[in-house]
Amino acid sequence: MTSQTTRARRPRPNGVVLRAAAIAGAGLLAGGCDGPQSMLNPAGTEAERVAELFKVMLVGAVLIWAAVIGLAVYAAVVRPGAHPERHASALIVCGGALVPTVILGALLTYGLQLMPSLRAESDGLRVTVTGEQFWWRVRYTTPDGAEVTAANELRLPAGARVELLLDSPEVIHSLWVPAIAGKMDMVPGRTTRLVLEPTRPGLYRGVCAEFCGPSHALMAFAVEVMEPARFDEWLRREAGPATADAPEAGRRLFLAHGCGACHTVRGTEANGVVGPDLTRIGSRHTIAAGILENTQENRERFIAEPDAVKPGVRMPGFAMLPAPDVAAIASWLGDLR
Ligand code: CUA
């Protein structure tokens, strides 16, 4: 290839690469706006405010960026060279003090006036969520005072304000459901509070937003927002003992191998409180705290080698059990609804 053809062709591939990068970048940006874990696709009152705040901040940032670039272009291209001292002083006072004070003051006022409505009281239902290593203990307190224990999943009625009381026995975690509300830390020795007001039924995803150990990134949960009547029916059912149509073999093996020392399955002798309550694990969307789909294969995998799925998990592996025993336990658990 001669140097002439090289020179003639060089801009072309660069242009193609730039265009491809721009399209890919735009695609990634647009992809981030959707999905069950996006704060830009809000399904809750607080997330709507946060999305609104984001848009206002974005417009503000773009205007400031345009003004700064405009000034730089003016100084470098339109009117290069020295400016009179009077102009320079005016620029420092306006651009360095006046304009930033006005803009930051306006944004602060706007941000602060959003806060009181986000801290308003709940409508009655209260849920205590405890951050464990690396899963979520969930306890619903109904308006009449009854307590229902579950794990790794949050179900909420649409249109109601639900108060979450957050704590943690060991290290700091942080609960965040981006599509519904902003995050709140879970601090050992304290109880923090977050009010969720989902507006749209659907399935969303929450995460742990504070580094808490080797499986911090593997600590998520499904959030199902339900029509209020369906939610009431679900909670009533959730409060009762487990029901399963599966053969008794799974239940017998679960108890015989000591699983009940750490897990509770209401309606059986299993009443441990170290690990997640498994009373209706078959009805949950995921297992292992939002990490695996709730399938027979994945339940078997987690029972045999929990540490391979979730490094640092407290549960010991049961790979030494005969495979049919693991399968029977996994199948019985899958049937607990
Ligand atoms: Cu729990 Cu990060």
Residues whose N, C-alpha, C, O or C-beta is under 5 A from the ligand:
A	BS01	CUA	H173 C208 A209 E210 F211 C212 H216 M219
